[in-house]
Amino acid sequence: MTQISVFTLDPPEGENAPHALLEFLNDNKANDVQIDLSQSLSVSGHHLEVILSAYRQWRGAGQSFELTQVNPPLMERLVGIGTPAQLFSEGT
């Protein structure tokens, strides 16, 4: 069974380059991944680019990659700009 690794995107991290997110993803390539957005009211373009790229990579490897705890206004904005609906967990 594959381990699930969770990264919480904190508001200050959301305003800066995605160094912590990239480090987390590099350290968890063999695991299913959840990105917790419960603390985020927005996602920077740099973070979204990393998230979408990682999503494609994880799916291509047959692994789970999803965004969790996304507040409804943020989810609407992300879907509105073309973020795949499959990226969001069903519990969001």
C-alpha positions, 0 to 999 in steps of 0.5 A: 500500500502506498503511503499518503504524504500531506503538504499544507500550503501556508499563506506566507508560502503562497506569496513566495516562490514554491521552494518548500512545495518543490522540496516536499514533492521531490522528497515524496515522489514514491508516495501518493500526495495531498496538498492541503489548501485549508490555510490558503485564500489564493494560490500563486501562479508559480505554485499552480504551475508546480501543482499542475505539473506534479499532478500530471507526473503523479497520474502518469505514474499511477499515483494519487495527487489531489488538493484537499480542504479547498475553500469554495471561492478558491475552488471556483477560481481555480476551476474557472481558469482550467484546473482539472476538477479531478484534482480536487478531493471529493471531501472538499 
